[in-house]
């Protein structure tokens, strides 16, 4: 898998360096829905996690090869978030999980020209993903262990670090730790996917697609007990120059 990652990274760099002047550049802004699928070793069933919603934005280049065939590399930033709330004995808690990432799709695209100002296209290929932030945050207030408090606790899923603000060690260790995730995650992923889109009035494009992560995102001991894979769906509006 590391060899595949290196090959795709090298291909992305070479593609951008060798980009011809005639390539069409574009900007995309879209809605993103993502979740993780967990499967334990020895089990036939998988569990789908809570959905995350967000957006992505970035640039791409459409390099025509021949006929309707082209290659379309891009560079995108994505933001995802999910929210939860819970009431415990003596406290109220609101939780959020946030991800920030940089993504490099390298898609092969084929366009079917219907009329000069309208076309339908399909695309498929890998996306290289680098996680920047994967953070859980619990905002908690109440009265526990004879202490009144109003603060927050954060957990970094990449480093495993826990930080608290306005929360004593007693409350953190005896009560709130059970609400924090225990897993650590890898930053890197390679997703494979595809989709369909429309070219409108020469410079507007609308597309939708689906990606599935090939790499196990579990890190450390958990990687030996099961797999954690990303699934995501997106729709976007783009402008070509």
Protein Blocks (a to p, Z undefined) as FASTA:
>chain_A
ZZmmmmmmmmmmmmmmmpcfklccdddddddddddddddehiabdcdddddddddddddd
dddfbhjbccdddddddddddddddddehiacddddddddddddddddddddfbfmbccd
ddedddddddfbdcdddddeddeehiacdddddddfknopacdehiafklmmmmmmmmpc
fbdcdfbdcdddddddddeehiaccdddddddfbdfbgcjllmnmccddddddddddddZ
Z
